[in-house]
């Protein structure tokens, strides 16, 4: 699970639900966060 390694340093809340739900959510979470980490959205400048 390469994507899981990419997000191990993040302090994410524990997933709850059935084994199947947790497995699905873990896979989705890891994939989305790994993709976001590899290609983060552009930062916007805040105007004060």
C-alpha positions in Angstrom: 0.0 0.0 0.0 2.2 2.8 -1.3 -0.4 5.5 -0.8 -0.7 4.7 2.9 3.0 5.3 3.4 2.7 8.8 1.9 0.2 9.9 4.6 1.5 8.2 7.7 2.9 11.4 9.1 -0.6 13.1 9.1 -2.6 13.1 12.3 -6.0 11.9 10.9 -9.0 10.9 12.9 -9.7 7.2 13.4 -12.2 5.8 11.0 -15.2 4.0 12.5 -17.7 1.6 11.0 -17.7 -2.0 9.8 -14.5 -3.7 8.6 -15.8 -3.2 5.1 -16.6 0.5 5.6 -13.2 1.2 7.2 -11.4 -0.7 4.5 -13.1 1.3 1.8 -12.7 4.6 3.6 -9.0 3.9 4.2 -8.4 3.2 0.6 -10.2 6.3 -0.6 -8.5 8.5 2.1 -5.1 7.3 1.2 -5.6 7.7 -2.5 -7.0 11.2 -2.3 -4.5 12.5 0.2 -1.6 10.9 -1.8 -2.9 12.5 -5.0 -3.3 15.9 -3.2 0.1 15.7 -1.7 1.7 14.9 -5.1 -0.2 17.8 -6.8 -1.5 20.3 -4.2 -3.9 23.0 -5.2 -2.4 26.4 -5.9 -2.2 28.7 -2.9 -4.2 31.8 -3.0 -2.9 35.1 -1.7 -4.8 36.6 1.1 -5.4 40.3 0.9 -5.6 42.2 4.2 
